[in-house]
Structure formats: structure tokens, C-alpha cells
Amino acid sequence: MKFNTRTIHGGQKDTDPAYGSVMTPIYQTSTYKQSTPGGHKGFEYSRSGNPTRSALESLLASIENGKFGLAFGSGLAAIDAVLKLFKPGDEIISTNDLYGGSYRLFTKLFEGLGIKFHFIGMQNADAIEEFINENTKLIWVETPSNPMMSIIDIEAVSKIAKKHEVLLAVDNTFATPYLQLPLDLGADIIMHSATKYLGGHSDVVMGGLVVNDEKLAEKLYFIQKASGAICGPQDCFLVMRGIKTLHLRMQRHCENGEAVANFLRSHPKVDKVFWPGFKNHPNHDIAKKQMKGFGGMLSFSTKENTLESAIRIVENLKVFTLAESLGGVESLAGHPASMTHASIPKEERIKTGVVDSLIRLSVGIEDEEDLIADLEQAIN
Ligand SMILES: *Cc1c(COP(=O)(O)O)cnc(C)c1O
């Protein structure tokens, strides 16, 4: 089946043998009747497995061209599960321009447990090799990155990972499988904050992982069950419903993203616009090669370039809502320096380009004229 068909039908076969309901039922149960000790129909207890969650997990695997999917209570819970594959002394190389919560989890929790992290720029994949040694176990990539929209060549990084027998994980939250398929490009693990585009309606917090390797899947299933950071069936239902329109929403996010990026670029008060669809974006060629479109995420700075000017703009927006998060049907604006990236030390933040005046937009699927008019009045 092709992608648009899989978003609707992937992993959704016969999920209601009792009545044949077309939608996967919400199995709101913690436990399952056994006919004899151990005699069950595949489910024993909802931490280790729930039919609604199983349906979503197969759907996640299906849309990412993977074999095994796992759902968690949040994106960070999914990352936490990946990091529990490792032990003290192991080393992880990560992109330096990444989601603030991931950075916090890496440095404030797992560094304390003895895992060593190297945060580096990966726009030139060859730069990774000098950080690899016999303790290196994982390369962590976020592309497009947050909030600078840099693009990392997944295929190039995967060649290096394979050469040194290191796992490669890709946070595919921004691109979604509609735009980019990291497993096909050589990644071993895909991570999602399903809170964003997969859910798509800003009404649920959830995380997901997709892998192809059976042994790796078994280890992750064990961690999911043993640590217990699972999500409830109601939330699984909502994310499944969201994914059914992923392809339609992403198409419009891309169109509106392009319109807003072009408007901002031509605005006299705007300084820089970071959007991978621009020909002069430093990684445009890689974006074109590995992505089907350029998405609805972008960021920009103003010529006035002060904290005050950025705050004034985001406070004056009326159609865009000032809020954390992204990927919903509605347009959101954020101020990374004081919101999503506040947990990253200022020197680190500025080094990666997150200046005080930077504004990040998650362009929704409203009418583009209304979005542009809103930005125009707020900037002026
Ligand atoms: C939101 C986000 C996360 C964390 O996911 P939660 O669902 O909020 O725990 C991780 N990576 C990226 C790129 C995100 O945008």
C-alpha cells in the first residue's frame, strides 16, 4: 500500500472481532480475563499491551516503513526508553541544535548516570568521525533541527554509523514520515513526539519509536514494559485519528509554510528567515534530496534584533497563538530563548544561532491570507 492509504488503514485490520466496528475501539481496561492461568488472547495487563495501543503501534511502524512500533506517554518518555539501552561509560554523539527537553534529559539525567554526550554540528557528516571511539554507542540526529531548521544528511550520517557499528536514531517529529523516511535512509531508530504533527490537533501528549531490527525491538519492548512509561488507550485513539489526515495536513502545512516564509523574507523589518525550502538555505540541496517538501516550521529574526522587539511581535499576534509546541492544525508562535530553549545555557544557545530576537512559527492549516495579515500587523 502507498503512504496515503497506510495513514488510514495501516495496522488497523480487524481490531474489533466482536462487532466489526470500523474505528479501532478504545479498550479502556487495565487487565484481561484468563480462561486458565496464562490462557489469554494476547493481552494480560495493559502496561505490557493493550489492543488500542497495539493498533497504533502497528500504524506507527506502517507509516515509517518499519517493522516494529512502540508508543509511550510522551516524546521524552520515548527518548528515555532509547537511552536506557545504554550503560555507564557509553558515549552518545548528538546534534547540538536540538529540542530543549531532549538536551535537558541528556545532560541533567543521563549524564549523571554515567553516559557521556558530545554535542556537535552535523551539517558536515564527516565532522562526526573524530568523536567516535570504542565507547560510542549511538548517534542522535534531529532534522530539521529546532529551531534553526538546519538539515542533516541522514544517509551520510548512517554510512558513518554503520562503518563504526554505532546505532543511529533520528527524531522525526518535525518532518513526519510524510516528508522523510529515516529508516529507508539507513537509520536504526525513529523517534516521534506524537504530540506534534502525528496527533496534529494539540490535544494529546505522546511519544513513539519505530525500528526494523527484531532484537532491538525486543529490548525496547522490555524497557517499555519494565519502566512503564506507556500511554492510555484514549490517547492512542486520538493519535490514530490524527494520523488518518496526516498527508492532507502536511500538504497544507507545506503550502502555508512556503507562503509565510516568502512573505517574511520580503518584509523590510525582517532580518533572517530560516526555512529549508529557500535555495540559499545552507542545506537546501540535502533537504531537497531527503525530504518530499519543506514543512510548516520556520523561524525568523528582526532587524531591530532585541528581546523587546521579539516579545512585542509575539504578544501582538492574533491568529497565531503564543504557545509552546507545534504541529497542530492551528498556527503557533514561540520565542525559543525564553520558552522551548530556556533550559539551554545562553552561551550554548547563542552558539547554535538561537539569538534573543528569534521567533519560531509552526504554520498551521488556516487560510494563508489571514496568517500573513496577522504577521504583517504584529511586525509593524
Ligand atoms: C516536543 C518535542 C519532543 C518531546 O516530546 P514530548 O511529547 O513533548 O515529550 C522531542 N523532540 C522534538 C523535536 C519535539 O518537538
The ligand as an SDF file (V2000), in Angstrom:
LIG
                    3D

 15 15  0  0  0  0  0  0  0  0999 V2000
    8.1350   18.1430   21.5470 C   0  0  0  0  0  0  0  0  0  0  0  0
    9.3610   17.5030   21.0790 C   0  0  0  0  0  0  0  0  0  0  0  0
    9.9790   16.4590   21.8020 C   0  0  0  0  0  0  0  0  0  0  0  0
    9.4390   15.9950   23.1470 C   0  0  0  0  0  0  0  0  0  0  0  0
    8.1940   15.4130   23.0280 O   0  0  0  0  0  0  0  0  0  0  0  0
    7.0490   15.4910   24.1760 P   0  0  0  0  0  0  0  0  0  0  0  0
    5.9100   14.7990   23.5570 O   0  0  0  0  0  0  0  0  0  0  0  0
    6.8030   16.9340   24.4660 O   0  0  0  0  0  0  0  0  0  0  0  0
    7.6140   14.7880   25.3690 O   0  0  0  0  0  0  0  0  0  0  0  0
   11.1130   15.8790   21.2730 C   0  0  0  0  0  0  0  0  0  0  0  0
   11.6350   16.2920   20.0930 N   0  0  0  0  0  0  0  0  0  0  0  0
   11.0770   17.2820   19.3750 C   0  0  0  0  0  0  0  0  0  0  0  0
   11.6850   17.6790   18.0880 C   0  0  0  0  0  0  0  0  0  0  0  0
    9.9340   17.9280   19.8470 C   0  0  0  0  0  0  0  0  0  0  0  0
    9.4080   18.9160   19.1220 O   0  0  0  0  0  0  0  0  0  0  0  0
  1  2  1  0
  2  3  1  0
  2 14  2  0
  3  4  1  0
  3 10  2  0
  4  5  1  0
  5  6  1  0
  6  7  2  0
  6  8  1  0
  6  9  1  0
 10 11  1  0
 11 12  2  0
 12 13  1  0
 12 14  1  0
 14 15  1  0
M  END
$$$$
